[in-house]
Amino acid sequence: GCNPLAETGRSKLQNQRAALNQQILRAVRMRAGAENLLRATTNNKVRDQVLLELNFLNSDLQILKEELEGLNISVEVYQNAEETFSIPLVPLGLKETKEVDFTLPLKDFIQEHYSEDSTEYEDEIADLMDLRQACRTPSRDEAGIEMLISYFLQLGYVENRFFPPTRHMGILFTWYDSFTGVPVCQQNLLLEKASILFNIGALYTQIGTRCNRQTQAGLENAVDAFQKAAGVLSYLKETFTHTPSYDMSPAMLNVLVKMMLAQAQECVFEQIGLSGIRNEFFTLVKMTQEVAKVGEVYMLVNTAMNQEPVKENVPYSWSKLAQIKSDHYKALAHYFLATILCDHELQPGDDEDQQEKALSQLYDHMPEGLMALAVLKDKVQRKQLGKAHLRKAIVSHEEALRVCGLCKKLRNIDVLQEVLTAAHKRSLLKYAQQETEDDFLSMIQAPDILPKTEHKIEAIAPQFSKVKVKDFFHKLGPLTVFSAKQRWTAPRTIPIHQEAGELGFHLKGGSPVQIYCLDPLCPAASMGLKEGDYIVSVCGTDCKWLGVNEVLEKLQSVGEQPVEMEVISCQDTAASLHSKSATYSVGMQKTYSLICLAMDEDKMDQTKKAPLKLPFLSWGTKNRQKAASTLCLPSAVAGSSQIKKKLSPFTLLNTESSLY
């Protein structure tokens, strides 16, 4: 990871974000305490004092939220350092987290579950903690993406090796909401995995905004980065469906995916016009539809941002920037079409049919009383319709400038003001160049322009398989056998004596090898060897990763000397206890709280097939005078028998996982 003490603009923003998160947490806790006191007291004087304190705390939280919004709109820090004349793009800030100490829980689990010396795994645990620490400050390039993906894949190994479905490990993961700053704390590893995925998407957005948009390669990289960001966020939305944090809720992720695809579409338009826009009929037709497409996608983004339940948490400046871009690019579409009509009269050598077809495709319907071919041939009609489009362009430009002036954060972005002002002046100049005698006689209203693009923008799904990682805890053995969901006896030492070259048993399987066809009268059986035992070592040599031939070679290499072999036996899984996963998210008026009940049946009747019990979600819609986070347990119906069901363990890419 990057040096966390480096004085870069991005690191300063993240440090400010971390400090704001702590202030928000402190204010939220004080507010929760004041609410508890308000519920408990009956003294009117105390109630008045508490209500006054609550008003102050709510005002303080609102100020802190506005400061956090200011960090989210500090887009100029993430842009390319080169001089540019483009509207800034919006990146996502990385989620902040607290440090986590894996040492004691993992060492205890290795000692208890795997019956191995936990001191031999101190380096591996330290590597895992170092990787997590580095992921808090990833570099803004492909190396940073690869590091985050490596940690995400390592979490899959860690989950299968150390997090059984029947109990918690006592490791508390804390992540702060990217928009509200409110912390979410859980003992569930899936909160860690979901937050890392969010940061992968956020880092892609930061890479996209950093690309040089004055070059073809830079714009291609920006489009690719925003498409990959949309793919990661979409994968997060589809895979982790019960997220306890607003910034990772399905509704918010849906908005973020739309915003990233809109920014990719914007870069595509810039890419088409990078070499210059020729003042030629068909070129301008293409540019008109492309820029109209950009305006349409930003209009959809703005609409989504103003819908419940995300409206309250999307930064106000983001919503206004989407509205500004929608108006700006719609105005450009009308300007390009006005240029077609005002500057390009139909010449004798022009293809009338092609031009008529191209002009017709720009409209859903022509203005009343006008036909496409007649407009092309009639100079007066061309001028009137062109000026109508110019008037609409000017109105849209003025609306974009007005909205920009209303938002304090956007008003301070100089390049945004310059781009909007220049486009507005260009439309005014074009309108002033036209004849004005017929302005009061013309009643033509410019119709809307149909958007169309030849460059379809879609989310690119994350390719985790391209990043190769090695399991830190590879020494524990093959994951298919040595996992948290399997229980084993402690290793037993079995002395092996070969009689006439016979061992008294056969070996089968891959790694590790297994005992089968055991002769019950052989010496090994009398020493405690059982059918189905796994061989973990021979003469002190670890054999967990060896095949049948390698183990046989070791057993036969000592000749007639007795061989000490360590074996383990699989234990029957005991009836599982309830596994609870409740969300701690202080101060949020509406939060997720989920109890995942995992019940394993000991010797379950195989003829009975019970449907998989899906996790259920309990919404806490309490007001200020009730608890911020609710915990709901299902009540058993009297006289009904309790059905025990087997809950599949979490896997790395489990889309049906009972998250949170």
Salt bridges, closest charged atoms under 4 A:
GLU35 OE2 - ARG624 NH1 3.89
GLU99 OE2 - ARG136 NH1 3.98
GLU112 OE1 - ARG167 NH2 3.54
GLU116 OE2 - LYS544 NZ 3.13
GLU122 OE2 - LYS107 NZ 2.97
GLU124 OE2 - LYS475 NZ 3.57
GLU159 OE1 - LYS193 NZ 2.97
GLU192 OE2 - ARG132 NE 2.56
ASP224 OD2 - LYS228 NZ 3.17
ASP247 OD2 - LYS95 NZ 2.80
GLU266 OE1 - LYS325 NZ 2.96
GLU270 OE2 - ARG213 NH2 2.53
GLU280 OE1 - ARG278 NH2 3.97
GLU296 OE1 - LYS293 NZ 3.27
ASP343 OD2 - LYS430 NZ 2.57
GLU352 OE1 - LYS377 NZ 3.67
GLU398 OE2 - HIS424 NE2 3.50
GLU399 OE2 - ARG402 NH2 2.71
ASP438 OD1 - LYS387 NZ 3.44
ASP439 OD1 - LYS387 NZ 2.47
ASP448 OD1 - LYS392 NZ 3.01
GLU454 OE1 - LYS286 NZ 3.92
GLU458 OE2 - LYS456 NZ 3.37
ASP471 OD2 - ARG161 NE 2.63
ASP533 OD2 - ARG492 NH2 2.61
ASP542 OD1 - LYS544 NZ 2.70
